[in-house]
């Protein structure tokens, strides 16, 4: 009789992860609790809180605690839980393998592409321990073919070891069906463009704001912009100051809503009522809001130089993210061409059917089983 696969999942990241990384871990945990997928799941967590404040000394202490967790405590826990596979969704796996095979998740290659925007202590740990441990793993999971190609380029790791597995949107049908929700905020205009995500520099939101100005200057004054997301907790990544300065410079204070954090009810409201979703990032590992917008039947336009076209394919319209006029022109095309807008919505609904968390989890389990039998 074949031994049942035992998979350990490091869930410490739930204490600190935000946006897409948190969604990924939460959704696969939900999926595993719905279905055993012919394996036993062990949830491995640190008993300590994670410090995420600004104090530099405490940040260094937290880096040391993270090292102890990943390289000492976690592998011992995996060993005593008889894990065949140890899955870590935060880039790092133990260097020491105590009878299990570790598999890390690499969302992107931003640490290579934007080193100046990363904490230097974390970056050094990533290059020495993170990459060193990943090279010893049977497989590395990533989110897209684009991310895979970048990881191969920067790390030199065998491309056959890096497996892209797509995500799916996070949908709460109970919240969507709530007819009693009334927002406490006021929208700038009834018709608005939407962007959801942390206010990092790579999100290219300054150009999106400038594109809104160009659109409004051509007579489409009924359109505004809603930015849902918090400033980055990392000073090196944060673009919120430049965003505020741009809004003021262009005199758009009444036409750009910086909402900050949104509850699930608020986020559902923003998606339901948006006219267009615009994704102008200069770099993304996957771009989950593309699928979320498809779910809410919103037309989507995206950057043409990253993974976003891979995710959205022909269901999206694309633009050069470094050309503000081109961004504005694509926005105007959706505004002025009703048939184009309807076509994008229809294609988005069809494209969305290719993605589900059940499919993601099944593909993960397939890789886990292959890893156990790999020398």
C-alpha positions in Angstrom: 0.0 0.0 0.0 1.4 3.4 -1.0 2.2 5.7 1.9 -0.1 8.8 2.0 1.7 12.0 1.3 2.3 14.3 4.3 2.7 18.0 3.4 3.9 20.5 6.0 3.0 24.2 5.2 4.8 27.0 6.9 2.0 29.4 8.0 4.2 31.9 9.9 3.8 34.3 7.0 0.1 34.9 7.9 1.4 37.0 10.8 3.0 39.6 8.4 2.1 38.9 4.8 -0.1 41.4 3.0 -1.8 41.8 -0.4 -1.1 39.0 -2.9 1.2 36.9 -0.7 -1.3 36.8 2.1 -4.1 36.0 -0.4 -2.1 33.1 -1.8 -1.4 31.4 1.5 -5.0 32.0 2.8 -6.6 30.6 -0.3 -4.5 27.4 -0.5 -5.2 26.8 3.2 -8.9 27.2 2.6 -8.7 24.8 -0.4 -6.8 22.2 1.6 -9.3 22.3 4.4 -12.1 21.7 1.9 -10.4 18.7 0.3 -7.7 16.4 1.5 -6.4 15.8 -2.1 -5.3 12.4 -0.9 -2.6 13.8 1.4 -2.3 14.9 5.1 -1.6 18.6 5.7 0.4 19.8 8.7 0.2 23.5 9.6 3.5 24.6 11.0 3.6 27.9 12.8 5.9 30.0 15.0 4.6 30.7 18.5 6.0 34.2 18.5 4.6 37.5 17.1 6.4 39.1 14.2 7.7 42.6 14.6 7.0 44.8 11.6 7.6 48.3 13.1 10.1 51.0 12.2 12.7 50.4 14.9 16.0 49.4 13.2 17.3 47.4 16.2 14.1 45.4 16.6 14.1 44.8 12.8 17.5 43.2 13.1 16.3 41.1 16.0 13.4 40.0 13.9 15.7 39.0 11.0 17.6 36.8 13.5 14.4 35.3 14.8 13.3 34.6 11.3 16.6 32.8 10.6 16.2 30.7 13.7 12.7 29.8 12.7 13.5 28.8 9.2 16.8 27.1 9.7 16.3 25.4 13.1 12.8 25.3 14.5 10.9 24.7 11.3 12.9 21.8 10.0 12.7 20.1 13.4 8.9 20.6 13.4 8.7 19.2 9.9 10.8 16.2 11.0 8.7 15.4 14.1 5.5 15.7 12.0 6.9 13.1 9.5 6.5 15.5 6.6 7.4 14.3 3.1 7.2 17.8 1.7 7.7 21.2 3.4 6.1 24.0 1.4 7.1 27.6 2.2 5.4 30.5 0.5 7.8 33.3 1.6 10.9 32.5 -0.6 12.9 30.8 2.2 13.2 27.1 3.0 15.5 25.3 5.5 19.0 24.6 4.2 18.9 21.4 6.3 16.6 18.6 5.1 15.6 16.2 7.9 13.9 13.5 5.8 11.6 16.0 3.9 11.9 17.8 0.6 11.4 21.5 0.8 9.7 23.5 -2.0 9.7 27.3 -1.9 7.4 29.8 -3.5 9.2 32.7 -5.4 6.5 35.2 -6.4 8.9 37.3 -8.6 12.5 38.4 -9.0 12.2 41.9 -7.6 15.1 41.4 -5.2 17.4 41.2 -8.3 15.7 43.9 -10.3 15.3 46.5 -7.5 18.0 45.8 -5.0 18.1 49.5 -4.0 14.5 49.2 -2.9 15.1 46.3 -0.5 16.3 46.2 3.1 20.0 45.4 2.8 20.0 42.9 5.7 17.1 41.0 4.2 18.6 41.1 0.8 21.9 39.7 2.0 20.0 36.9 3.7 18.0 36.2 0.6 21.1 35.9 -1.7 23.2 33.8 0.7 20.7 31.5 2.5 17.5 31.9 0.4 19.0 31.2 -3.0 21.4 28.7 -1.6 18.7 26.6 0.0 16.4 27.0 -3.1 19.1 25.5 -5.3 19.0 22.3 -3.2 15.2 21.9 -3.7 13.6 19.5 -6.2 11.3 22.3 -7.4 10.6 26.0 -7.0 7.1 27.3 -7.5 6.4 30.6 -9.1 3.3 32.4 -10.5 3.9 32.9 -14.2 6.1 32.1 -17.2 7.3 35.7 -17.0 8.4 35.3 -13.4 10.1 32.0 -14.3 12.0 33.5 -17.2 13.3 36.3 -14.9 14.3 33.9 -12.2 16.2 31.7 -14.6 17.9 34.8 -16.0 19.0 36.1 -12.6 19.7 32.9 -10.6 20.9 30.5 -13.4 18.8 27.8 -11.8 17.7 25.0 -14.2 14.5 26.1 -15.8 13.0 22.6 -15.4 13.1 23.1 -11.7 11.0 26.3 -11.7 7.3 25.5 -12.1 4.8 28.3 -12.9 1.4 27.7 -11.3 -1.2 30.4 -11.8 -3.4 31.9 -9.1 -7.2 32.6 -8.9 -9.2 35.5 -7.6 -10.3 35.7 -4.0 -14.1 35.9 -4.0 -16.4 36.0 -1.0 -19.9 35.3 -2.3 -21.6 36.2 1.0 -20.1 39.7 1.0 -21.0 40.2 -2.7 -24.6 39.3 -2.0 -25.0 41.8 0.8 -27.6 44.3 -0.3 -27.3 46.4 2.9 -23.8 47.6 2.5 -23.6 51.4 2.3 -20.1 53.0 1.9 -19.0 55.6 4.4 -16.9 57.4 1.7 -17.9 59.6 -1.2 -16.8 58.8 -4.7 -15.2 61.7 -6.7 -17.6 60.9 -9.6 -20.0 58.1 -10.5 -17.7 56.9 -13.3 -14.2 56.1 -12.2 -11.1 54.1 -13.1 -9.9 51.7 -10.5 -6.5 50.4 -9.3 -6.1 48.1 -6.3 -2.7 47.5 -4.7 0.0 48.8 -2.4 1.3 52.2 -3.4 4.8 51.1 -4.5 6.9 52.9 -7.1 6.8 49.9 -9.5 3.0 50.3 -9.6 3.6 53.3 -11.9 0.6 55.2 -10.4 2.1 58.6 -11.1 1.8 58.0 -14.8 -1.8 56.7 -14.3 -2.7 60.0 -12.5 -1.1 62.0 -15.3 -3.1 59.9 -17.9 -6.3 60.7 -16.0 -5.4 64.4 -16.4 -5.0 64.0 -20.1 -8.3 62.1 -20.4 -10.1 64.8 -18.5 -8.5 67.6 -20.5 -10.0 66.1 -23.7 -13.5 66.6 -22.3 -14.2 63.4 -20.3 -14.6 65.3 -17.1 -17.1 62.8 -15.7 -14.3 60.3 -15.0 -12.1 60.1 -11.8 -9.7 57.7 -10.3 -9.9 55.5 -7.2 -6.7 54.1 -5.7 -7.3 51.4 -3.2 -4.2 50.4 -1.2 -1.9 51.5 1.6 1.6 53.1 1.3 4.4 50.5 1.4 5.8 49.8 4.8 9.2 49.9 3.2 10.6 53.3 2.6 12.6 52.0 -0.3 9.5 50.8 -2.1 7.0 53.5 -1.2 5.7 55.8 -3.9 2.9 57.5 -1.9 4.7 60.9 -1.4 5.2 61.3 -5.2 1.6 60.3 -5.8 0.4 63.0 -3.4 2.7 65.6 -5.0 1.4 64.6 -8.5 -2.2 64.9 -7.5 -1.6 68.4 -6.1 0.6 69.5 -9.1 -2.2 68.5 -11.5 -4.9 70.0 -9.3 -6.7 66.7 -9.1 -7.5 66.7 -5.4 -11.2 66.4 -6.1 -10.9 63.7 -8.7 -8.5 61.1 -7.2 -9.6 59.1 -4.2 -6.8 57.6 -2.1 -8.9 55.2 -0.1 -6.1 53.3 1.7 -7.0 49.9 3.3 -10.4 48.5 2.1 -12.5 46.0 3.9 -13.8 43.1 1.8 -17.2 44.9 1.6 -15.6 48.1 0.4 -13.4 46.3 -2.1 -16.4 44.5 -3.5 -18.2 47.8 -3.8 -15.2 49.4 -5.7 -15.0 46.6 -8.1 -18.7 46.4 -8.7 -19.1 50.0 -9.6 -15.9 50.7 -11.5 -16.0 51.7 -15.1 -12.5 50.4 -16.0 -9.6 48.7 -14.3 -6.2 50.1 -15.2 -3.0 48.1 -14.3 0.0 50.3 -15.3 2.8 48.4 -13.3 6.3 48.3 -14.7 6.8 44.9 -13.0 4.5 42.2 -11.6 4.8 38.6 -10.6 1.2 37.8 -11.5 -1.3 40.6 -11.2 -4.3 39.1 -9.3 -6.5 42.1 -9.7 -6.8 41.3 -13.4 -8.8 38.2 -12.5 -10.7 40.0 -9.8 -11.8 42.6 -12.3 -12.8 39.9 -14.8 -15.0 38.4 -12.0 -16.8 41.7 -11.5 -17.2 42.1 -15.3 -15.0 45.2 -15.6 -12.9 45.9 -18.8 -9.2 45.7 -18.1 -6.2 47.5 -19.7 -2.7 46.5 -18.7 1.0 47.2 -19.2 2.5 45.3 -22.1 6.0 44.5 -20.7 5.4 42.2 -17.8 3.3 39.1 -16.9 -0.1 41.0 -17.1 -0.7 40.0 -20.8 0.1 36.4 -19.9 -2.7 36.5 -17.3 -5.2 38.5 -19.2 -4.3 37.5 -22.8 -6.8 38.7 -25.4 -9.2 39.7 -22.7 -7.2 42.8 -22.0 -6.0 45.9 -23.9 -2.4 46.7 -23.4 -0.2 49.8 -23.4 3.4 50.9 -23.0 3.6 51.8 -19.2 6.3 54.3 -19.8 4.2 56.3 -22.3 1.6 58.4 -20.4 -0.1 59.5 -23.7 -0.6 55.9 -24.7 -2.1 55.0 -21.4 -4.6 57.9 -21.8 -5.4 56.9 -25.4 -6.3 53.3 -24.3 -8.5 54.7 -21.5 -10.2 57.0 -24.0 -10.7 54.0 -26.4 -12.7 52.1 -23.8 -14.6 55.2 -22.9 -15.5 56.2 -26.4 -16.1 52.7 -27.9 -18.9 50.9 -26.2 -18.5 47.8 -28.4 -14.8 47.5 -27.3 -15.8 47.8 -23.7 -18.5 45.1 -24.1 -16.0 42.8 -26.0 -13.4 43.1 -23.2 -16.0 42.2 -20.6 -17.1 39.2 -22.5 -13.6 38.0 -23.1 -12.7 38.6 -19.5 -15.6 36.4 -18.2 -14.5 33.6 -20.6 -10.8 33.9 -19.6 -11.6 33.7 -15.9 -13.0 30.2 -16.3 -9.4 29.0 -16.8 -8.4 29.9 -13.2 -9.5 28.4 -9.9 -8.0 27.7 -6.5 -8.9 24.1 -6.9 -6.9 23.9 -10.1 -4.0 25.7 -8.4 -4.0 23.3 -5.4 -4.2 20.2 -7.6 -1.2 21.4 -9.6 0.7 22.0 -6.4 -0.1 18.4 -5.2 1.1 17.0 -8.5 4.4 18.8 -8.1 4.7 17.6 -4.4 4.2 14.0 -5.5 6.8 14.3 -8.2 9.2 15.9 -5.8 8.9 13.0 -3.3 10.0 10.5 -6.1 12.8 12.8 -7.4 16.4 11.9 -6.6 
